[in-house]
Amino acid sequence: MKNIQEQIHAIPPEMGVYVFYDQNQKTLYVGKSKCLRKRVQNYFRTPPTDPRPFIPHLQQEIHHIEYTLTDTEKEALLLEQQLIQQLKPKYNLLFRYENGQIYLRLNPNHPFPRLEICRQIQKDKKLYFGPYLSRSDVRKILDIAKKYFLLRTCTNQEFRQRKYPCLQYQIQQCTAPCVGLENPKDYQKKVEEFLQLLKGQPHSLLQKLQDKMKLLAANLEFERAAKIRDAIASIQKLQEQQKVVLNSHKDLDIFAHATSPKGIALHVFYVRYGKILSAENIFCATQEKISTFLEAYLGHYYCKNVFVPEEILVDVLPASTLGLKALLKEKKGKSVPILCPKRGVKKQLIELCAKNASAQLQTMEKQYHSTVSTLEDLQRLLGLQNFPFRMEAYDISCIQGQHAVGAMITFELGKPLKNLYRHYKIRTVSQANDFAMIAEVLQRRLRSASTLELPNLIVIDGGKGQLNAALKVLENYAIQGVDIIALAKARKKHHNSSCLERVFLPNHPTPIPLQEGLETTHLLQRLRDEAHRFALAYHRMLRDRAKK
């Protein structure tokens, strides 16, 4: 502790970003502050003044402190988020999970633009719509675009290389603009009509469709009239899901919270063109002040490539907004006010958002603590030395050694961290040898241990042979303190009987059978099945590519 106090005394009382490391040079935590020395001192007060539950563990693990001075809050905010994404600190838990937002993108400069899905907004001249949190909503929109507006679905490369109309043209879900069977002006007219739908202004479009349907019915073209009728029904159903909340066509992001002794629930409304497009719930097991929590969350969220609205509404103002406002102004090209409305329609929206946060808090708390309880049960059941906060699962996929691939997936607190999923194309094994393939994949994973934090538990899909191959790799790399198991699929012994899933442990001669129906069993199965899905998808992609 004396060494730590000397390091703290050497930190200047200025604005910047601090990083805590353990004795193995692993990053523990990244933060920012207007006064670095005062902020870092708060972590070591006795008794602790910081209520966050991980602080006692953090105090014990800190070995040395590094810092970087910045001139403005905006620079500190950007540097903090950059270091969090780069170093993956152990205790920056709030920012480890992706929010899973989906955007629809359309390039208006292309003579025949295509509607496509993307995860981030780029600085280009394309149009973006969203965010959508439900893939089913996105599928419905894409389905309407293809079936009723006949917008192309092929990639730009396929579009350029096409010489003959594809199957979509044959089934009357595309007009084959790729081979010159549609005029660009007619296609652009369809695109403009469809954009009315995405912008929440479908009234004139619906009127045109209804007039066209009546005209076709009058001319006894009932099949075409029925198709337009179905389009009208699909558009109306989609619009019913989007509640009108503003008379204007403003874009707003609305944040409101609910708290309990166990954590904070944050509810978000994404309002686009005056309608609630989607909503999201976030739960964090923390006792931070809501103003501090909101400052950190908003800074992290808007540092990513997401849509920046015209206004941001909150029920409590963040502890500091200078850096955030500067960031928003740079990304939007103009000032974006952060408001805490006290009356009127916007106040009603905040109250509605807060009501949803309160309703979700109990459910989200229950889910969080149920997950923790399941992980504790798993630790006791398997005799693990670590609480399995972070788990990695590995699987191999190949057919007789051909197009062999490995996959690694990561779960934290029972949730998938898809930004840490990894594919491995097998390089050193030419024959069907599952043991050697597992060894190669694990070796390549451990080479990146300096940049990618090691898990608490490694799960190998397989039996004792795969486990021994993985153990040998861990021994060669002198990896200690990481639990490892192998999960073998259940096998049918006889026609009417089956044996349970089995877990193989190091230095245990017999496997542990997993009882069906338990949450611990379901968690391991979900982990194993996700690794299998991810590996199989990559294997199929390579196999299909080789056929072309």
Secondary structure, 3 states (H helix, E strand, C coil): CHHHHHHHHHCCCCCEEEEEECCCCCEEEEEEECCHHHHHHHCCCCCCCCCCCCHHHHHHHCCEEEEEECCCHHHHHHHHHHHHHHHCCCCCHHHCCCCCCEEEEECCCCCCCCCEEECCCCCCCCEEEEEECCHHHHHHHHHHHHHCCCCCCCCHHHHHHCCCCCHHHHCCCCCCHHHCCCCHHHHHHHHHHHHHHHCCCCHHHHHHHHHHHHHHHHCCCHHHHHHHHHHHHHHHHHHHCCCECCCCCCCEEEEEEEEECCEEEEEEEEEECCEEEEEEEEEECCCCCHHHHHHHHHHHHHHCCCCCCCEEEECCCCCCCHHHHHHHHHHHCCCCCEECCCCHHHHHHHHHHHHHHHHHHHHHHHHHHHHHHHHHHHHHHHCCCCCCCEEEEEEEEEECCEEEEEEEEEEECCEECHHHCEEEECCCCCCCCHHHHHHHHHHHHHCCCCCCCCCCEEEEECCHHHHHHHHHHHHHCCCCCCEEEEEECCCEEECCEECCCEEECCCCCCCEECCCCCHHHHHHHHHHHHHHHHHHHHHHHHHHHHHC
